[in-house]
Amino acid sequence: MRRLVMLALAAAFLLTGCGNLPQSQETGSAAVVSVLGVAPADWGITVYAAAESREGEAPAVYQGQGATPAAAIQSLAGAGDQTVSCAHVEHVLLAQSGARELEELLSYAFRDQRQSTESQLWVVRSEDLSQVFSGTSDPARRMAVLKSAGKDKQGFQPVTLRQAAAALAEGAPLLIPALEQGEDGLALAGFALYDKGQFTAWLTGQSALGAALLMGDPIRWTGSVEDRAIALQSTGCQAEPLLTNGRLTGLSLRCHLEGVSAGGWISRESDVAQLEKEAAQAMKEALESLRQAEADGAGLKRRAGLQRPLAWPAISRQWEEAFPRLNVKISVRLTVTEQD
């Protein structure tokens, strides 16, 4: 309870516009950590840290342990020949076994003014992170590659520690981008659904794309029909609640996509209809996963309330019970722009 209160206070502090906490500016011989890993241990918490190495150098990876995140991170100070600085962490990787450590990790990030609350939060589909931070892998370089690729093409929007803390403070479920370790290092693996202190579902493949569309984020991906490709981008998902005599009876979801033709694409009506159908099916699969878990990780209730603010008391009161069996209509419209 104490940790939840701290998260609530931290979220309230951020909502007032005071979220840019100061960071230390360590320089010189310090190893500046860009990726931090957190996993539970037999005793306390194990943390891993990775700093970007120079071309041709071995990956700079460190490990520490402590009873709390603060103690574990403090133990990194003497883990290498250089001073290890965690003041500019860009990515925080949480092992799938570390769901119960998330609240404590977020509380620490807000208590320690040297930590950035804008670090991106990820879940790794692994019980521990030893393979991710092994001597042969280079998680700092790999995450830099994923971040660079995401500027032009990504099927998700990052979740920051600040956003995660705000969701937990409200008691809301949260979809967190997930990673898995492959032959080429870390790779995108969809979303982990976090609810009430645990990961309750994993959305992968088309369900992951559908979840991103449900959340209404401006995401990009490549669609195809036979051997023809098209660059697609979502421009939002509108959630319109349907009420009958004050009773919440349904939900209308309208998603708009924009496409830019490429690779010999011919914009035929049948091809456009197929892409619209595929996007709608992906959204249905994601919605079904969320309904089975009885967790609105896509934030549909909040967006439905914004559409009908006067009906918010009724929507809020009925949503939790109605959501798993709510009649939902999904429509997708794709507008294609022909390239010269």
C-alpha positions as CSV (number, residue, x, y, z in Angstrom):
1,M,0.0,0.0,0.0
2,R,2.8,2.4,0.9
3,R,4.4,1.9,-2.6
4,L,1.1,2.5,-4.3
5,V,0.6,5.8,-2.3
6,M,4.1,6.8,-3.4
7,L,3.3,6.1,-7.0
8,A,0.1,8.1,-6.8
9,L,1.9,11.1,-5.3
10,A,4.6,10.8,-8.0
11,A,2.0,10.6,-10.8
12,A,0.2,13.6,-9.3
13,F,3.5,15.5,-9.2
14,L,4.0,14.8,-12.9
15,L,0.6,15.8,-13.9
16,T,1.2,19.3,-12.6
17,G,4.0,19.7,-15.2
18,C,7.0,19.1,-12.9
19,G,8.1,15.8,-14.4
20,N,11.6,16.8,-15.6
21,L,13.7,15.8,-12.7
22,P,17.4,16.9,-12.7
23,Q,20.1,14.4,-13.7
24,S,23.7,14.2,-12.8
25,Q,26.2,15.1,-15.6
26,E,29.0,12.6,-14.9
27,T,31.8,12.8,-17.4
28,G,35.4,11.7,-17.8
29,S,36.2,8.0,-17.3
30,A,32.6,7.0,-16.3
31,A,30.9,4.2,-18.2
32,V,27.5,5.8,-19.0
33,V,24.9,3.0,-18.8
34,S,22.2,3.2,-21.5
35,V,20.4,-0.1,-20.8
36,L,19.5,-1.4,-17.3
37,G,18.1,-4.8,-16.7
38,V,16.1,-5.9,-13.6
39,A,15.3,-9.4,-12.5
40,P,14.4,-11.1,-9.2
41,A,17.0,-13.1,-7.4
42,D,17.0,-15.8,-4.7
43,W,17.7,-12.9,-2.4
44,G,16.7,-9.4,-3.4
45,I,17.1,-8.1,-6.9
46,T,19.7,-8.6,-9.6
47,V,20.5,-5.6,-11.9
48,Y,22.4,-5.7,-15.2
49,A,23.9,-2.6,-16.9
50,A,25.2,-2.1,-20.4
51,A,27.1,0.8,-21.8
52,E,27.6,1.3,-25.5
53,S,31.1,0.1,-26.5
54,R,33.3,1.4,-29.2
55,E,33.7,-0.4,-32.5
56,G,35.9,-3.5,-32.1
57,E,35.7,-3.4,-28.3
58,A,34.1,-6.0,-26.1
59,P,30.6,-5.2,-24.8
60,A,30.6,-3.2,-21.6
61,V,28.3,-5.2,-19.3
62,Y,28.1,-5.0,-15.5
63,Q,26.1,-6.9,-12.8
64,G,25.0,-6.0,-9.3
65,Q,22.7,-7.3,-6.6
66,G,20.9,-5.8,-3.5
67,A,17.8,-6.1,-1.4
68,T,16.2,-3.1,-3.2
69,P,16.6,-1.5,-6.6
70,A,18.6,1.4,-5.0
71,A,21.0,-1.0,-3.2
72,A,21.4,-3.2,-6.3
73,I,22.1,-0.2,-8.6
74,Q,24.5,1.2,-5.9
75,S,26.4,-2.1,-6.0
76,L,27.3,-1.4,-9.7
77,A,29.6,1.4,-8.6
78,G,32.4,-1.0,-8.1
79,A,31.5,-3.5,-10.7
80,G,34.1,-2.4,-13.3
81,D,37.4,-0.6,-13.8
82,Q,35.5,2.7,-14.6
83,T,32.9,4.5,-12.6
84,V,29.5,3.1,-13.7
85,S,26.9,5.9,-14.1
86,C,23.2,5.1,-14.3
87,A,22.1,8.7,-14.6
88,H,21.2,8.6,-18.3
89,V,19.5,5.2,-18.8
90,E,17.5,5.1,-22.0
91,H,16.0,1.6,-21.7
92,V,14.9,-0.4,-18.6
93,L,14.5,-4.2,-19.3
94,L,12.4,-6.1,-16.9
95,A,12.5,-9.9,-16.8
96,Q,9.0,-11.6,-17.2
97,S,9.6,-13.1,-13.7
98,G,10.0,-9.5,-12.3
99,A,6.4,-8.3,-12.4
100,R,6.2,-7.9,-8.7
101,E,9.4,-5.8,-8.7
102,L,7.9,-3.2,-11.1
103,E,6.2,-1.0,-8.4
104,E,9.4,-0.9,-6.3
105,L,11.5,0.0,-9.4
106,L,9.1,2.8,-10.3
107,S,9.1,4.2,-6.8
108,Y,12.9,4.2,-6.8
109,A,13.0,6.0,-10.2
110,F,10.9,8.9,-8.7
111,R,12.8,9.0,-5.4
112,D,16.3,9.2,-6.9
113,Q,16.7,12.6,-8.6
114,R,19.6,11.2,-10.7
115,Q,17.3,8.8,-12.5
116,S,15.3,9.7,-15.6
117,T,11.5,8.9,-15.5
118,E,11.5,9.2,-19.3
119,S,13.5,5.9,-19.7
120,Q,11.6,3.4,-21.9
121,L,10.2,0.3,-20.2
122,W,10.4,-3.1,-21.8
123,V,9.6,-6.7,-20.7
124,V,11.9,-9.5,-21.8
125,R,10.2,-12.9,-22.3
126,S,12.8,-14.7,-20.1
127,E,12.8,-15.8,-16.5
128,D,16.2,-14.1,-16.1
129,L,18.4,-11.7,-18.1
130,S,21.7,-13.5,-17.9
131,Q,21.6,-14.5,-21.6
132,V,20.6,-11.0,-22.6
133,F,23.6,-9.5,-20.7
134,S,26.1,-12.3,-21.4
135,G,29.6,-11.6,-22.4
136,T,28.9,-12.3,-26.1
137,S,25.8,-10.2,-26.5
138,D,25.7,-6.4,-26.7
139,P,22.3,-5.2,-25.4
140,A,23.3,-1.5,-25.5
141,R,24.2,-1.6,-29.2
142,R,21.1,-3.8,-30.0
143,M,18.7,-1.4,-28.3
144,A,20.3,1.5,-30.1
145,V,19.6,-0.3,-33.4
146,L,16.0,-1.0,-32.4
147,K,15.5,2.7,-31.4
148,S,17.0,3.9,-34.7
149,A,14.8,1.5,-36.7
150,G,11.7,2.6,-34.7
151,K,12.1,6.2,-36.0
152,D,11.0,5.1,-39.4
153,K,9.0,1.9,-38.8
154,Q,7.5,0.6,-35.6
155,G,4.3,-1.2,-34.6
156,F,4.2,0.2,-31.1
157,Q,4.7,3.4,-29.1
158,P,7.3,3.2,-26.3
159,V,6.1,3.3,-22.6
160,T,8.1,5.4,-20.3
161,L,8.6,4.9,-16.5
162,R,6.5,8.1,-16.0
163,Q,3.6,6.7,-18.0
164,A,3.8,3.3,-16.3
165,A,3.8,4.9,-12.9
166,A,0.7,7.0,-13.8
167,A,-1.2,3.8,-14.9
168,L,-0.3,1.9,-11.8
169,A,-1.2,4.8,-9.6
170,E,-4.7,4.8,-11.2
171,G,-4.9,1.0,-10.8
172,A,-5.2,0.7,-14.6
173,P,-3.9,-2.3,-16.7
174,L,-0.9,-1.6,-18.9
175,L,0.4,-2.9,-22.2
176,I,4.2,-2.9,-22.1
177,P,6.3,-3.5,-25.3
178,A,8.0,-6.9,-25.1
179,L,11.3,-8.3,-26.3
180,E,12.8,-11.7,-26.8
181,Q,16.3,-13.0,-27.3
182,G,17.0,-14.4,-30.7
183,E,20.0,-15.3,-32.9
184,D,20.6,-11.6,-33.7
185,G,20.0,-10.4,-30.1
186,L,16.9,-8.7,-28.7
187,A,13.9,-8.5,-31.1
188,L,10.4,-7.1,-30.7
189,A,7.9,-9.7,-29.5
190,G,4.6,-7.9,-29.0
191,F,3.2,-6.7,-25.7
192,A,3.0,-8.0,-22.1
193,L,-0.3,-7.2,-20.3
194,Y,0.5,-6.0,-16.7
195,D,-2.4,-6.0,-14.3
196,K,-2.6,-6.2,-10.5
197,G,1.1,-7.0,-10.0
198,Q,1.5,-9.7,-12.6
199,F,1.7,-10.3,-16.3
200,T,-1.6,-11.8,-17.3
201,A,-1.3,-12.2,-21.1
202,W,1.1,-11.9,-24.0
203,L,0.0,-10.4,-27.3
204,T,2.1,-11.4,-30.2
205,G,2.0,-11.4,-34.0
206,Q,-1.3,-10.0,-35.4
207,S,-2.6,-9.6,-31.9
208,A,0.3,-7.3,-31.1
209,L,-0.5,-5.1,-34.2
210,G,-4.2,-5.1,-33.2
211,A,-3.3,-4.0,-29.7
212,A,-1.3,-1.1,-31.0
213,L,-4.2,-0.1,-33.3
214,L,-6.7,-0.4,-30.4
215,M,-4.5,2.0,-28.3
216,G,-4.9,4.6,-31.1
217,D,-1.1,5.3,-31.3
218,P,0.3,6.6,-34.6
219,I,2.2,3.5,-35.6
220,R,3.8,2.4,-38.9
221,W,4.2,-1.0,-40.5
222,T,4.3,-2.7,-43.9
223,G,1.2,-4.4,-45.4
224,S,1.2,-6.6,-48.4
225,V,-1.1,-8.3,-50.9
226,E,0.5,-11.2,-52.7
227,D,3.9,-9.8,-53.8
228,R,2.9,-6.1,-53.5
229,A,3.9,-4.0,-50.5
230,I,2.5,-0.8,-49.1
231,A,3.7,1.4,-46.2
232,L,0.8,1.8,-43.7
233,Q,0.3,4.2,-40.8
234,S,-2.6,4.5,-38.3
235,T,-3.8,7.9,-37.5
236,G,-6.0,7.0,-34.5
237,C,-8.8,4.8,-33.2
238,Q,-12.0,6.5,-32.0
239,A,-13.9,4.7,-29.3
240,E,-17.7,5.7,-29.2
241,P,-19.7,4.2,-26.4
242,L,-23.3,3.1,-27.1
243,L,-25.8,3.6,-24.2
244,T,-29.5,2.7,-24.0
245,N,-31.5,4.4,-21.2
246,G,-28.2,5.0,-19.3
247,R,-27.1,1.4,-19.7
248,L,-23.8,0.7,-21.5
249,T,-24.7,-1.7,-24.3
250,G,-21.9,-1.5,-26.9
251,L,-18.8,0.2,-28.2
252,S,-17.9,1.4,-31.7
253,L,-14.2,1.4,-32.7
254,R,-13.3,3.3,-35.9
255,C,-9.7,3.2,-37.1
256,H,-8.3,5.2,-39.9
257,L,-5.2,4.1,-41.8
258,E,-3.1,5.9,-44.4
259,G,-1.1,4.1,-47.0
260,V,1.7,5.1,-49.3
261,S,2.1,2.8,-52.3
262,A,5.5,1.3,-53.0
263,G,7.0,-1.8,-54.6
264,G,4.7,-2.0,-57.6
265,W,1.6,-1.5,-55.6
266,I,-1.7,-1.1,-57.6
267,S,-4.4,0.4,-55.5
268,R,-7.3,-1.9,-56.4
269,E,-10.5,-1.8,-54.3
270,S,-10.2,-5.5,-53.5
271,D,-6.6,-5.0,-52.2
272,V,-7.6,-2.1,-50.0
273,A,-10.6,-4.0,-48.7
274,Q,-8.3,-7.0,-47.8
275,L,-5.9,-4.7,-45.9
276,E,-8.8,-3.2,-44.0
277,K,-10.2,-6.6,-43.2
278,E,-6.8,-7.8,-41.9
279,A,-6.4,-4.8,-39.7
280,A,-9.9,-5.2,-38.2
281,Q,-9.2,-8.9,-37.6
282,A,-6.0,-8.0,-35.8
283,M,-7.9,-5.6,-33.6
284,K,-10.6,-8.3,-32.8
285,E,-7.9,-10.8,-31.8
286,A,-6.2,-8.3,-29.5
287,L,-9.6,-7.2,-28.0
288,E,-10.5,-10.9,-27.3
289,S,-7.2,-11.4,-25.5
290,L,-7.9,-8.3,-23.3
291,R,-11.5,-9.4,-22.6
292,Q,-10.4,-12.9,-21.6
293,A,-8.0,-11.3,-19.2
294,E,-10.7,-8.9,-18.1
295,A,-8.3,-6.0,-18.4
296,D,-8.7,-2.9,-20.6
297,G,-5.0,-2.5,-21.3
298,A,-5.8,-0.4,-24.4
299,G,-7.4,2.4,-22.4
300,L,-10.8,2.1,-24.2
301,K,-12.8,3.2,-21.2
302,R,-10.9,6.5,-20.9
303,R,-11.3,7.3,-24.6
304,A,-15.0,6.3,-24.6
305,G,-15.5,8.7,-21.7
306,L,-13.8,11.5,-23.6
307,Q,-16.3,11.0,-26.5
308,R,-19.3,11.2,-24.1
309,P,-18.2,13.2,-21.1
310,L,-21.7,13.7,-19.8
311,A,-22.2,9.9,-19.7
312,W,-18.8,9.4,-17.9
313,P,-20.4,8.5,-14.5
314,A,-22.5,5.7,-16.2
315,I,-19.6,4.5,-18.3
316,S,-17.1,4.4,-15.4
317,R,-19.6,2.6,-13.1
318,Q,-20.5,-0.1,-15.6
319,W,-17.3,-0.6,-17.5
320,E,-15.5,-3.3,-15.5
321,E,-18.5,-5.6,-15.5
322,A,-19.6,-4.9,-19.1
323,F,-16.2,-4.9,-20.8
324,P,-15.7,-8.7,-21.1
325,R,-19.0,-9.2,-22.9
326,L,-19.6,-5.7,-24.4
327,N,-20.9,-5.7,-28.0
328,V,-18.1,-4.1,-30.0
329,K,-18.2,-3.1,-33.6
330,I,-14.9,-2.5,-35.4
331,S,-14.5,-0.6,-38.6
332,V,-11.3,0.2,-40.5
333,R,-10.9,2.7,-43.4
334,L,-7.7,2.9,-45.5
335,T,-6.8,5.9,-47.6
336,V,-4.0,5.2,-50.2
337,T,-1.8,7.9,-51.6
338,E,-0.1,7.0,-54.9
339,Q,3.6,7.7,-55.1
340,D,4.8,9.6,-58.2
